[in-house]
Amino acid sequence: MKYLTNIDFVLWCLRGRSSSAHWASYVRSHSDDEQLNRALRVLGMLSISKPKMSSDERQSLYDSIVTDSNAASRRWCGSQRMWRRLSLGVAACAVLVVGVLAAIKIFAVEGKADAQLLPCVSLADIPMPDNIRVISGQNTFDYNRLVVARINCAQQGVITLNEQVVPQVEQQGMEVLIPSNHRAIVTLSDNTKVWLNGNTKMRVGEFSDTSRSVEIDGDAYFEVAHNPKAPFVVYTRTLNTIVKGTSFNIYSTSDTSATHYVVLVEGSVEVDMPTIGQSVTLAPSQIISYNNDSYLTTNTDVSRYIGWHDGALTVDSDSVADVVAKLAEYYGVEAECDNDVSSLSCSGRLVLFDDINQTLTVLESIIPIKYKWNSGKLYISLEK
């Protein structure tokens, strides 16, 4: 890729894209250049900080970069692991260029990144709290009494949660952790809306005139604000989804044995599967399912996958055991069904109340089952 080997372009991107009117004008006039857009996305994952480093530390970093670059073809961690920060002293500018170009070469040629080159904390490695949590840098905010959080990121940089200002929080790098039986609606600075289901984590990446990105571990529904000049990229452990303005649901967790999927409601998305070097463009009402390095694209009823974001579960001839399993996952509880229950099936739209007992009471009224709790575990049996 010609842009990723142009030192002037690389440095312009890393310095915040404000140091050269030439490149700013060039990007605006070449918004349809796919190689340019890909280079901007890659470089958008990198940034420069300026801590003090001794000469020995700079030499050690240089040696590490060279060693990692040479070994890159033998190890990788997947491009969906977002690169967070490359820390170099001002006096080490030459080392910066060598290191960045080494990283870019790895990404451009192989489509993969070396975690040891640009270390970051994976979302999967962040413990899930018992309550809604917002993290920004060294600041952590816990919300013990909230079930649903409405987070708004204003263009002026002010972050609010349920209309209360959250101090010392920036959108870029912000992490939102939503435990089971909790939800969040996040409005980003470009007016993109993200619904986060229970047991889901989100990290916000770069947001600029030419690039937008987030990282997801869990279940999320997106309504992406249209901006053809700034593609919106959703990174996960197994799937990367690239959009310019659309609505879709993505489910992808750190569990590599699970089935991960993207469901498109409207618009168009490109789903990249870096571990197998494949990509697929979805049309509305299509789903791509990915598991064990293989994938399947089919047409589907999208309501079965997106209903949770407005508080409902849509089922169509599903077994009651499957419905109970979905409820258990949604509310974060352990559940068990008697064998007799497996013979029952149901169809319809079930309202998901904040209290699981209310939801189960409704289910009891339409299906011949009974539920009970024992030591915190839910048991479902056939009504006698």
N, C-alpha and C positions, 0 to 999 in steps of 0.2 A: 504494500500500500504506500503510494508516494507521499501522502501526508504524514504518515507515521515515521518517515525517515527524514523529514524536513525539520532541522533543529529550530529554525526560527518559528515555525508553526507550533512545534511542541512547547517551546518556552512561552509563547504567547498564550497558549491554553492553560499552562500551569500557573501563569502569573495572573489569572483571573480574567483573561480575555479583554483587558482594558488598556494594554500597553501599546497597541498598534492599531491605528485606524485602518491601515491597509487590510489586515486580516479580518477585521470586523466587517468591512465593506465586502470583502471577497466571500465570506460565509453567507452574508445576506443575499448576494447575487448568484450564489450557487447552491441554493437550498435543496435542489433536486439531485445533487451529486451524492449518490449512495456511499461511495468511498469516503467522501468528506464527512457525511453524517456518522458513519461507523467510527471514523477516527475521533470525532468529537465525543462519541459515547465512551470509547476506550479511555481517552484522556480525561473525561469527566470523572473517572473513578480515582484519579490521582490528584494530589494536592501537595503543596510545599509548606512546611512549617520551618521555623528558624531557631531551633534550640542551639545552645552553645555546645560545640563539640571540640574535643581535643584533637590534635593531629593524629594521635594513635587511633582514636575512635573513627576518624574519617578514613584512615588507611584500612582499618578493619572492615568498615562498611564497603569500601571499594573492593577489597578482596572477596567479601561475601557476595557482592553483586556479580563479579566475574565468575566465581565458582557456581552460583545458582544458575547463571545464564548457560554455562557449559553443560550443566546437569539437567537442564529443563526438559530435554527430550525424554528423560527417564522417569520424571515424576511430575505430577500436576494435581491440582485440587479442584478443577472445574471453574469455568469463567463466571458461574453464578455466585461464587464467593466474592463479595464486593471488596475491592481494594480500597483501603482506607487512607493511609498516610505514608509518604516517603519523606523522612526527616533528614535534611541536610543543612549544613552551615553555609553561610554566604560564600565563604572562601572555597567551598567545595563545589562550585558551579559546574566545573568540568566533570566531576564525579556524578553530579545530578544528571547531566545529559547522557553519559554512558549508561547509568543505571536505568533511566527511563527508556532509552532506546533498546536496552536489553530486554526489559519487560514488554515493550511494545512488540519486539520481534517475536517473542514467545507467543503473545496473543494473536498477532496477525498471521503467523505461519501455522500455528497449531490450534488456535481458537481456545486456548487454555491459559491459566495463570498459575504461577507458583506461589503458594501461600507463604513460603519461607522468604520470598523476595519482598513482599509487602504484607507483613503479618497483620491480621485483624481478628477480632472476636466474632466468631460465627453466631448468628442468631440462635442456632440450635444449642449453643453452649451457655446461653444466658438462662439462668434458672427462672422458671415461671412462678411469679408470686401468687399469693392467695387473693390479692386485690388488684385493681387497675393501677398500672404504674407507668409513669412517663419519665424517661431518662434523657438528659442532654448534657454531654460532657461529664463533669463530675457531680452534676446535680440530679437528684432522684426525688420524685414526687409520688407518694402513694395516696390512693383515694379509697378509703376503707368502706365507705357507705354507698358508693355508687354501683349500680348494676349496669347502667348504660352511660357511656361518656360521649359527649359531643365536643370534639376538639376542632377549633378553627384556627387556621394559620393565615393571618391577614397579609396582604402584600406589603404592608408597612413593617412587617417583622414581628408584630404582636401575636402571641399565642394565647388563646383562651380555652378553658375547659368548662363546659356548661356555663358560659358567659362570664367566668371569673378569670382574670389575667393570671397566667402562669409565669412567674418571674424567672429570669435567667435561662430561658429556653429558646433555642433557635431551631428553625424548621430543618435545615440541613444537618444531618447526623442525629436527629431526634429519633428515639426508640419508644414505641408504644407496645406495652405488654398487656394482653387481655386474657385473664384466666377463664376457666370453664364457668358457664352460667353468667357470663358478663358479655357485653357488646360494646362496640365503639363505632362512631361515625366521625371520620376525619375529613375535613375540608382543607385541601392544600392551597397554597398561595395562588395557583393558576385556576382555582375553582374546581379542580378534580375532586370527586367525592369517593372515599374509600370506606366501605363497611367491613369491620373486622369481627369475625365470629369468635366464639369462645375458644380458648387454647390457641391463640394466634399472636404472633409477634410481627411488628413492622418496623423497619428502619428506613428513614428518608435519606435519599442520596442527593446528588446535585440537582438544583433547579436553576435554570438560566434561560436565556432567549433561544438557545439551540439544543438544550438537553434537559431531560427530566427523568428521574429514576427513583424507585423504591425497592426494598428487599422484603420478601414475605416468607414467613414460616408458619403455615397454617391455612386458614380458609378465609378468603377475602373477595368481596364484590366491588368492582370498579365502575365508575362512570367518569371516563377521562375527558377532560375539556379539550376540544378540538384545537390543535395547533400543528399544522403540517411542517412548520419550520423547527419544531422541537419535539421529536418522537419521545413517547413515554415508554420506558422500559421497566418491566417488573422482573426482578431476579429472584429465583428460588434455587433450592439445592439441585434440582434436576431439570427445570424448565425455565427458559427466559422468554418473556412475551413482549413483543414490540408493537406499539400502537401509536396512532396519531390522533385518535378521538373516537371512543367507542364505549360499549358496555359489555362487561364479561365477568365471569366468576373463575377464580383460580383456587385449586386445592393442591398444596404441595408442602410436605413436612420433611423433617429430618429422617423420618423412617423410610429408608431406601427400599424396604420390602413392600411398602404400601403402594396402592395405585394412585398416581397423581394425575390431575386433569385440568384442562382449561375448557370452559363452556362459553361460547360467544352468543350474546343476546342480539346486538346490532353492530354495524360497522364492519371492520376487518382487523384481524390481528395476525401477526406472524409469530409462530411458536418455534423457538430454537431449542434443540436437544443436543447440547454440546458433547455429552458423553458418547453419542453415536454419530455425531457430525451430520445430523439431519435437521431440516426445518420444514414446517407445514404452515400454509396460510388457510385460516378458517373462514368460512362463510357463516352468516347468521343461522342459529339453531343447529350448529355443529359442535361436537365435543371431540377433543383429542384426549385419549387415555394413555398413560405411560407407565410401564412397569417392567422391571428387569431388562432394561435396554431394548424394549420393543414397544411399539405404539400402535394405536388403532384410532382412526377417524371415522365417525358416524354421525348421522342426523339424530336429534334427540328432542325431547320436550324440556326446554330449558327451565321451566317452572319447578321441575323436580330438584334442581340444583341451586336455584337462586331464591327460593321462597323464604329461607331463613332470614334474609336481610330485611324483610318487612314483617317478621314475626310469625311465619307460618311454615308448615311442613306439608308438601304436596306428595301424595302417594298414589300409585296406580296399580292395583292388584298386587301390592306388596304383602308379604307375610307379616303377621303381627310381630313375630320374633324380630324381623328386620326393622320394623317401625320402632319397637322398644329399644333396639340397639342404637338407632339414630337418636332417639330421645336421651339415652344414657350418655352418648357422646356429647350431645348439645348441652346437657345440664351438668356434665362432669360427675356422673355417679356410676356405681357398679350395679349391673342388673342381670337377672337370670329368669328365663321363662321355662315353665313346665313343658314337657314334650307335647302334650295335647294342644298347646297353644300354636304350635308350628303348623297345624292344619288349617288355621284361620288366615284369611287375607282381607285386605281392606283397600278402599280407594277414596280419595277426597282430599280436602285441605284442612289440616288440623292447626288450630291457633296455638302458638307457643307462648303460654303465659310466663311471667317471671318466676312464678312458683310452680315447680314441677307437679305438685299435688293437684293443682287446678287443671293442668293439662291432662293428667291421668284420670281425673274425675270425668272429664268430657269423654275421654276414650272409653271409659267404663260404660258410659251412657249409650254408646252406639255399637259396642262390641261386647259379647258375653264373656268378659274377663273380670278378674278381681286383682287388685294390687295390695301389697302390704310391705312394710319396712321391717327389717330385722338387722340390728347392729349396723345401721347405715347402708345396708344393701337392699335394693329393690327386687321384689319377687312378684312375678306375674303368673297367675294360674287361671284355668278355665273355670267359668262360673258354673257351679253345680246346680 
